[in-house]
C-alpha cells in the first residue's frame, strides 16, 4: 500500500519555540485556530506525536467538536483518529491521557531492543510495534500505510518534525506563527539541527498565507502529492 499523506502541524512563537522551559504549557494559538486544527484532526485517519510530547503535555489527541465526532461516527469511523507515538526509551505511562482518553486504537512504535519491556509496561493499553535497531519515520509511515492509514497528521514535537523533514516524507507543513517571543534557550524548538532537503538553493513552496485572528498560518507544499484543499 502507498504511504499515507503526511501533514505536519505546528504552532510556534516568532522566535521558533513551541513552548516555554517551564512545565506549564504555553498556548501558542487562539480559539479560531484551535478549531481549524480540530477540523484537520477530524479529517485525518491517525494523529502522531513523539513520546516526549506525551510525557510533557499529557495530550488527549481527540476531536473536540461534537458535530465532527458525530460525522465521523456516521461515516463508520471512530469518533477520533487512531493515536500514534514513537519511543526509544520506553518511558511511557499506561495511565497517561494518550492511552486512557478515547475509544480509539493506540499504536506505539519502538526499537527492537525495547519491545518486550514496553509491551509489559503498557499491557493492553496499546499495540506495540517493534521495528529495527532504531525507529525511522519512513518505516513508521510504511507500517501505518499497511494498516490502512491514508491521512496522517503529525503534531510534534520538535524532534518528530525534524525527523519527518530530514527524511523528506512530509507532504505539507501547516505552520502557525504566534505574535510573541519566548526567548528561553532551553525551551523546545520547532525543529532541531539536521540536513534538511529545503535550502536556499531548493526553496519550499509557499502554498498559502492566511491571517487567523492574531496568528498567521503558512502552508508549505513539501511534495508533489500536496493537497491544495482547505486547511
Backbone torsions as a table, in degrees:
resi	resn	phi	psi	omega
1	UNK	NA	147.0	178.7
2	UNK	-69.8	155.8	-177.7
3	UNK	-70.3	156.4	178.7
4	UNK	-64.8	158.4	170.2
5	UNK	-75.4	123.9	-172.1
6	UNK	-109.0	122.4	175.1
7	UNK	-114.1	121.5	173.0
8	UNK	-88.6	129.4	-178.9
9	UNK	-122.7	127.8	-174.2
10	UNK	-152.7	143.1	170.5
11	UNK	-122.6	130.5	-176.7
12	UNK	-139.6	163.3	176.1
13	UNK	-74.1	171.6	178.5
14	UNK	-58.1	-34.4	-179.0
15	UNK	-93.2	17.2	167.4
16	UNK	87.1	18.6	-180.0
17	UNK	-100.0	148.5	179.3
18	UNK	-92.0	-19.6	-172.0
19	UNK	-167.3	-173.5	175.0
20	UNK	-100.6	176.7	175.9
21	UNK	-71.9	-24.5	-173.8
22	UNK	-76.8	158.1	178.8
23	UNK	-64.5	-28.0	-178.7
24	UNK	-69.8	128.5	-174.5
25	UNK	-73.0	139.2	177.5
26	UNK	-103.0	121.0	179.0
27	UNK	-75.5	119.7	-178.8
28	UNK	-87.7	-20.1	-171.4
29	UNK	-115.0	-164.5	-179.2
30	UNK	-132.9	176.2	-174.0
31	UNK	-59.6	-41.1	-178.9
32	UNK	-63.9	-40.5	-179.0
33	UNK	-75.6	-34.5	175.0
34	UNK	-58.5	-37.0	178.3
35	UNK	-67.8	-38.1	176.5
36	UNK	-62.0	-43.0	179.1
37	UNK	-64.7	-37.3	178.0
38	UNK	-62.2	-38.1	176.8
39	UNK	-65.0	-40.0	177.9
40	UNK	-64.0	-41.3	175.4
41	UNK	-58.7	-47.2	-176.4
42	UNK	-63.1	-27.8	-179.2
43	UNK	-87.9	-0.7	-177.0
44	UNK	-99.4	158.3	174.4
45	UNK	-92.4	-24.0	179.8
46	UNK	-152.3	148.6	176.3
47	UNK	-121.1	133.8	-174.0
48	UNK	-125.8	136.5	171.6
49	UNK	-138.3	161.4	176.0
50	UNK	-78.7	162.4	-178.7
51	UNK	-63.1	-33.1	178.8
52	UNK	-64.4	-34.3	176.4
53	UNK	-69.0	-38.9	176.1
54	UNK	-59.2	-44.3	-178.5
55	UNK	-70.8	-44.7	-173.1
56	UNK	-73.5	-44.3	-172.3
57	UNK	-98.3	-13.5	-173.7
58	UNK	46.4	50.4	-171.1
59	UNK	-75.3	144.2	178.1
60	UNK	-88.6	-35.6	178.9
61	UNK	56.6	46.2	179.0
62	UNK	-114.2	153.5	171.2
63	UNK	-67.9	128.4	-174.4
64	UNK	-86.3	-39.0	-174.7
65	UNK	-69.8	126.0	178.2
66	UNK	-63.6	-37.4	179.3
67	UNK	-63.4	-43.2	179.3
68	UNK	-68.0	-39.9	176.5
69	UNK	-59.7	-42.9	-178.3
70	UNK	-65.9	-39.4	178.1
71	UNK	-61.3	-39.5	177.3
72	UNK	-64.3	-44.6	179.4
73	UNK	-62.1	-40.5	179.1
74	UNK	-63.9	-26.4	179.4
75	UNK	-87.6	5.0	178.6
76	UNK	84.2	16.0	179.7
77	UNK	-102.9	170.3	170.1
78	UNK	-72.9	159.8	-176.1
79	UNK	-60.9	-30.4	177.0
80	UNK	-132.0	160.0	-179.5
81	UNK	-69.1	166.6	171.8
82	UNK	-58.1	142.0	178.0
83	UNK	-104.7	136.2	-174.4
84	UNK	-132.6	138.7	171.2
85	UNK	-141.8	165.3	-179.8
86	UNK	-129.6	134.2	178.4
87	UNK	-138.3	140.3	172.7
88	UNK	-98.8	-33.7	-175.4
89	UNK	-90.0	-24.5	-176.2
90	UNK	80.1	11.9	-179.1
91	UNK	-80.5	76.7	179.3
92	UNK	-132.6	145.3	177.5
93	UNK	-107.5	129.4	178.1
94	UNK	-64.4	-15.0	179.6
95	UNK	-90.4	-0.2	-179.7
96	UNK	-72.1	157.7	-176.7
97	UNK	-61.6	-28.8	177.6
98	UNK	-53.9	-39.5	-176.2
99	UNK	-93.0	-31.2	-173.0
100	UNK	-91.8	-25.0	-175.7
101	UNK	-89.8	128.2	173.5
102	UNK	89.8	134.9	178.6
103	UNK	-89.1	67.6	-179.8
104	UNK	-133.6	163.2	178.3
105	UNK	-72.0	139.8	174.1
106	UNK	-118.4	132.2	-177.8
107	UNK	-122.9	132.0	178.0
108	UNK	-119.7	122.5	176.2
109	UNK	-99.7	139.8	-177.7
110	UNK	-151.6	163.7	176.5
111	UNK	-73.5	161.3	-176.7
112	UNK	-56.0	-38.4	-174.4
113	UNK	-66.1	-22.3	-175.1
114	UNK	-109.2	0.7	-172.2
115	UNK	-57.3	-51.5	-176.7
116	UNK	-64.4	-42.8	-177.5
117	UNK	-66.0	-42.7	-179.5
118	UNK	-66.6	-38.3	177.3
119	UNK	-61.2	-41.9	177.5
120	UNK	-65.4	-41.3	-177.6
121	UNK	-64.3	-43.4	-174.8
122	UNK	-86.5	-18.5	-179.0
123	UNK	58.8	-127.5	-179.9
124	UNK	-96.0	15.0	-176.0
125	UNK	-72.7	-20.0	-176.2
126	UNK	-159.0	162.8	169.3
127	UNK	-87.1	120.0	179.9
128	UNK	-97.3	123.1	-178.9
129	UNK	-113.2	118.5	-179.1
130	UNK	-90.8	127.1	178.0
131	UNK	-106.5	-135.6	-176.2
132	UNK	-88.9	-156.1	178.1
133	UNK	-64.7	-32.1	171.2
134	UNK	-129.0	162.6	-178.7
135	UNK	-102.4	113.5	175.9
136	UNK	-98.0	139.0	-179.0
137	UNK	-62.7	-29.3	177.6
138	UNK	-61.8	-38.5	178.4
139	UNK	-71.9	-37.2	177.2
140	UNK	-61.6	-48.4	-178.5
141	UNK	-63.3	-39.3	178.4
142	UNK	-62.7	-41.7	179.1
143	UNK	-66.9	-40.2	177.3
144	UNK	-62.8	-38.4	175.9
145	UNK	-60.7	-41.0	177.5
146	UNK	-63.7	-25.3	179.5
147	UNK	-88.4	4.6	175.8
148	UNK	92.4	7.9	178.3
149	UNK	-77.6	121.7	-179.5
150	UNK	-104.1	-29.6	179.8
151	UNK	-128.5	117.8	-178.8
152	UNK	-113.6	126.7	176.1
153	UNK	-105.7	124.3	-179.9
154	UNK	-108.0	117.9	-174.8
155	UNK	-103.0	7.5	176.2
156	UNK	114.8	-172.5	4.5
157	UNK	-87.1	-150.4	-172.9
158	UNK	-60.2	-39.5	179.5
159	UNK	-64.3	-39.1	179.4
160	UNK	-66.0	-45.8	178.2
161	UNK	-60.9	-42.3	179.4
162	UNK	-58.3	-46.0	-178.1
163	UNK	-63.2	-43.8	-179.9
164	UNK	-64.5	-39.4	-178.8
165	UNK	-71.3	-44.8	-179.5
166	UNK	-63.8	-39.2	179.2
167	UNK	-79.1	-4.4	177.1
168	UNK	54.1	52.3	178.3
169	UNK	-124.5	18.2	173.2
170	UNK	-99.3	141.5	180.0
171	UNK	-95.2	-30.9	175.1
172	UNK	-153.1	156.0	176.8
173	UNK	-121.1	125.1	173.5
174	UNK	-109.7	105.5	-171.5
175	UNK	-114.8	120.4	178.9
176	UNK	-104.4	133.3	180.0
177	UNK	-107.2	120.1	177.8
178	UNK	-83.5	151.1	-173.4
179	UNK	-87.0	47.6	177.4
180	UNK	-158.4	169.3	178.4
181	UNK	-107.4	154.8	173.5
182	UNK	-104.5	-53.7	172.4
183	UNK	70.0	24.7	179.9
184	UNK	-113.5	117.9	-170.4
185	UNK	-63.8	-26.4	-178.3
186	UNK	-96.0	1.2	178.0
187	UNK	-71.1	151.2	179.9
188	UNK	-68.1	140.0	-177.9
189	UNK	-107.1	163.7	179.6
190	UNK	-57.3	-48.5	175.7
191	UNK	-139.0	159.2	173.4
192	UNK	-100.9	-168.6	178.8
193	UNK	-68.5	147.5	179.2
194	UNK	178.9	166.6	177.4
195	UNK	-93.2	88.9	-174.0
196	UNK	-83.8	142.9	179.6
197	UNK	-67.6	-26.7	-176.5
198	UNK	-95.1	117.5	-174.9
199	UNK	-131.9	-175.4	176.6
200	UNK	-61.9	-21.9	-179.6
201	UNK	-97.2	-12.1	176.5
202	UNK	-139.6	87.6	-173.4
203	UNK	-79.8	141.8	172.1
204	UNK	-69.3	146.9	-177.4
205	UNK	-88.9	120.6	175.9
206	UNK	-78.3	115.8	-176.9
207	UNK	-95.8	-24.2	-178.3
208	UNK	-160.5	143.4	170.1
209	UNK	-132.6	122.9	-173.4
210	UNK	-139.1	131.3	173.0
211	UNK	-81.3	131.2	176.0
212	UNK	-125.4	95.0	-172.6
213	UNK	55.5	-117.9	-175.1
214	UNK	-99.6	12.2	175.2
215	UNK	-117.8	167.3	178.4
216	UNK	-123.6	131.1	175.1
217	UNK	-98.6	126.0	173.3
218	UNK	-113.5	124.8	176.7
219	UNK	-109.9	123.9	179.5
220	UNK	-112.3	132.0	173.7
221	UNK	-84.8	116.8	-174.8
222	UNK	-107.1	-4.6	177.4
223	UNK	-150.3	171.0	179.0
224	UNK	-77.7	-0.8	175.0
225	UNK	-92.1	3.5	-175.7
226	UNK	-50.5	129.5	178.2
227	UNK	-97.5	110.7	-175.9
228	UNK	-79.6	11.8	179.3
229	UNK	-66.2	178.1	-177.6
230	UNK	-63.3	148.2	178.9
231	UNK	-81.8	NA	NA
